């Protein structure tokens, strides 16, 4: 029985392995079809397989935000205590507690120091907001007069320590109501920066320490 070469069309006898004209192989193997089908089946099986619990390496912010908010609340309370405010311990606690609370919500979370710092930044920002609200309420409702007197006393003490005319002029401006407002705004900005930086450091330290404890 004869057949045509699939490449050049030359009529050749069936069973001949190569075309006598173009030397093209005439015996086709169906193996490649099986090989191409195998990956698709393997891929389909991998799509249906559930992810391993240990694959949770990113931050699930649906769990991270509540953890950061709770840590920020505790930090704002600690900052109202002299011991918590000293050396920024309350701010450091915000980042550290954010990592602790997040790991409780997501037990299989694998947090590196960088991700811990991100949680710390969020907890620090939220903690500063809560601290600023509480402080503002205290200033406006309860201790506004005392705070103003304390600021004026601090300015007066600073003025007595310097004889520079420009410094004296600046201190005199800060004694005025607009100057006091400006001083408070600058103080809040510096406090926000300190909250974010210290909380990020606390989050990085918390992630590093807890990750090291998990390693056998």
DRENLO-512242 format. One record per residue (C-alpha): residue number from 1; x, y, z. Coordinates in steps of 0.02 Angstrom, whole numbers. Layout:
<tordrens>
NUM | X | Y | Z
...
</tordrens>
This chain:
<tordrens>
1 | 0 | 0 | 0
2 | 65 | 170 | -48
3 | 48 | 339 | 37
4 | 104 | 517 | 5
5 | 245 | 600 | 102
6 | 170 | 729 | 220
7 | 312 | 851 | 181
8 | 347 | 844 | -8
9 | 201 | 737 | -71
10 | 308 | 601 | -149
11 | 217 | 434 | -161
12 | 308 | 304 | -56
13 | 273 | 127 | 2
14 | 191 | 110 | 172
15 | 312 | 57 | 307
16 | 461 | 155 | 237
17 | 537 | 252 | 380
18 | 605 | 400 | 279
19 | 552 | 484 | 117
20 | 678 | 442 | -22
21 | 662 | 620 | -91
22 | 662 | 739 | 60
23 | 718 | 614 | 193
24 | 573 | 665 | 306
25 | 523 | 535 | 438
26 | 361 | 447 | 396
27 | 323 | 360 | 561
28 | 230 | 475 | 682
29 | 227 | 442 | 867
30 | 77 | 493 | 971
31 | 183 | 515 | 1128
32 | 187 | 706 | 1120
33 | -3 | 710 | 1134
34 | 9 | 613 | 1295
35 | 148 | 727 | 1355
36 | 47 | 884 | 1317
37 | -105 | 812 | 1405
38 | -10 | 766 | 1562
39 | 36 | 944 | 1614
40 | -144 | 1001 | 1594
41 | -205 | 864 | 1708
42 | -70 | 903 | 1834
43 | -112 | 1087 | 1823
44 | -296 | 1048 | 1849
45 | -255 | 946 | 2003
46 | -147 | 1086 | 2074
47 | -287 | 1211 | 2049
48 | -406 | 1105 | 2150
49 | -284 | 1070 | 2289
50 | -301 | 1186 | 2442
51 | -158 | 1300 | 2486
52 | -49 | 1249 | 2629
53 | -82 | 1345 | 2790
54 | 102 | 1387 | 2802
55 | 92 | 1487 | 2639
56 | 21 | 1639 | 2729
57 | 167 | 1759 | 2711
58 | 81 | 1925 | 2670
59 | -18 | 2037 | 2786
60 | -205 | 2004 | 2790
61 | -263 | 2181 | 2826
62 | -438 | 2123 | 2869
63 | -354 | 2049 | 3023
64 | -209 | 2169 | 3032
65 | -310 | 2329 | 3051
66 | -408 | 2269 | 3205
67 | -246 | 2207 | 3282
68 | -159 | 2373 | 3247
69 | -308 | 2472 | 3314
70 | -311 | 2375 | 3477
71 | -123 | 2396 | 3497
72 | -137 | 2582 | 3460
73 | -274 | 2601 | 3592
74 | -165 | 2517 | 3724
75 | -18 | 2625 | 3672
76 | -119 | 2786 | 3688
77 | -167 | 2735 | 3865
78 | 13 | 2693 | 3908
79 | 71 | 2862 | 3842
80 | -43 | 2947 | 3968
81 | 58 | 2863 | 4107
82 | 228 | 2939 | 4149
83 | 314 | 2769 | 4144
84 | 240 | 2728 | 3974
85 | 285 | 2899 | 3903
86 | 466 | 2890 | 3960
87 | 588 | 2830 | 3827
88 | 442 | 2802 | 3707
89 | 396 | 2636 | 3787
90 | 212 | 2660 | 3747
91 | 254 | 2690 | 3563
92 | 366 | 2537 | 3555
93 | 227 | 2436 | 3635
94 | 108 | 2487 | 3495
95 | 211 | 2400 | 3361
96 | 255 | 2250 | 3467
97 | 76 | 2220 | 3522
98 | 13 | 2240 | 3344
99 | 122 | 2093 | 3292
100 | 68 | 1990 | 3443
101 | -118 | 2022 | 3412
102 | -101 | 1988 | 3225
103 | -16 | 1821 | 3255
104 | -157 | 1773 | 3372
105 | -284 | 1812 | 3236
106 | -181 | 1727 | 3100
107 | -85 | 1586 | 3187
108 | 3 | 1528 | 3028
109 | 65 | 1702 | 2982
110 | 249 | 1715 | 2940
111 | 299 | 1894 | 2978
112 | 472 | 1959 | 2937
113 | 537 | 2118 | 3021
114 | 487 | 2221 | 2869
115 | 305 | 2167 | 2880
116 | 310 | 2188 | 3068
117 | 369 | 2367 | 3042
118 | 222 | 2398 | 2924
119 | 102 | 2338 | 3057
120 | 193 | 2449 | 3181
121 | 174 | 2602 | 3069
122 | -14 | 2575 | 3058
123 | -32 | 2545 | 3244
124 | 75 | 2699 | 3280
125 | -31 | 2810 | 3168
126 | -192 | 2746 | 3246
127 | -119 | 2760 | 3421
128 | -67 | 2940 | 3389
129 | -241 | 2982 | 3328
130 | -320 | 2911 | 3485
131 | -190 | 2996 | 3595
132 | -218 | 3163 | 3509
133 | -406 | 3151 | 3529
134 | -394 | 3110 | 3714
135 | -265 | 3246 | 3743
136 | -368 | 3375 | 3649
137 | -523 | 3333 | 3753
138 | -423 | 3350 | 3912
139 | -352 | 3518 | 3857
140 | -517 | 3592 | 3800
141 | -632 | 3528 | 3937
142 | -529 | 3489 | 4091
143 | -356 | 3563 | 4096
144 | -348 | 3699 | 3965
145 | -297 | 3832 | 4091
146 | -168 | 3722 | 4174
147 | -90 | 3675 | 4008
148 | -78 | 3856 | 3954
149 | 3 | 3901 | 4120
150 | 126 | 3758 | 4103
151 | 175 | 3811 | 3927
152 | 197 | 3992 | 3983
153 | 303 | 3938 | 4130
154 | 412 | 3833 | 4015
155 | 434 | 3980 | 3896
156 | 475 | 4097 | 4039
157 | 607 | 3977 | 4104
158 | 682 | 3961 | 3930
159 | 684 | 4150 | 3910
160 | 778 | 4171 | 4074
161 | 916 | 4055 | 4012
162 | 959 | 4149 | 3853
163 | 1011 | 4327 | 3812
164 | 1002 | 4311 | 3623
165 | 886 | 4449 | 3556
166 | 818 | 4337 | 3417
167 | 783 | 4197 | 3539
168 | 697 | 4320 | 3655
169 | 591 | 4384 | 3511
170 | 541 | 4207 | 3465
171 | 496 | 4164 | 3644
172 | 393 | 4324 | 3656
173 | 297 | 4269 | 3501
174 | 263 | 4098 | 3576
175 | 184 | 4183 | 3726
176 | 48 | 4254 | 3615
177 | -108 | 4148 | 3576
178 | -56 | 4118 | 3394
179 | 117 | 4068 | 3455
180 | 45 | 3944 | 3578
181 | -63 | 3868 | 3441
182 | 88 | 3853 | 3326
183 | 188 | 3772 | 3465
184 | 52 | 3645 | 3494
185 | 40 | 3605 | 3308
186 | 228 | 3580 | 3295
187 | 223 | 3473 | 3451
188 | 86 | 3363 | 3378
189 | 183 | 3341 | 3215
190 | 338 | 3289 | 3310
191 | 234 | 3172 | 3418
192 | 159 | 3091 | 3262
193 | 332 | 3062 | 3187
194 | 392 | 2988 | 3351
195 | 239 | 2875 | 3362
196 | 264 | 2807 | 3187
197 | 452 | 2780 | 3202
198 | 450 | 2700 | 3374
199 | 300 | 2592 | 3331
200 | 383 | 2533 | 3171
201 | 537 | 2488 | 3272
202 | 430 | 2395 | 3398
203 | 342 | 2299 | 3259
204 | 507 | 2249 | 3178
205 | 577 | 2192 | 3345
206 | 418 | 2096 | 3385
207 | 419 | 2007 | 3218
208 | 604 | 1963 | 3234
209 | 589 | 1898 | 3413
210 | 430 | 1797 | 3385
211 | 497 | 1727 | 3220
212 | 658 | 1673 | 3306
213 | 557 | 1588 | 3443
214 | 460 | 1488 | 3314
215 | 618 | 1422 | 3231
216 | 665 | 1254 | 3313
</tordrens>
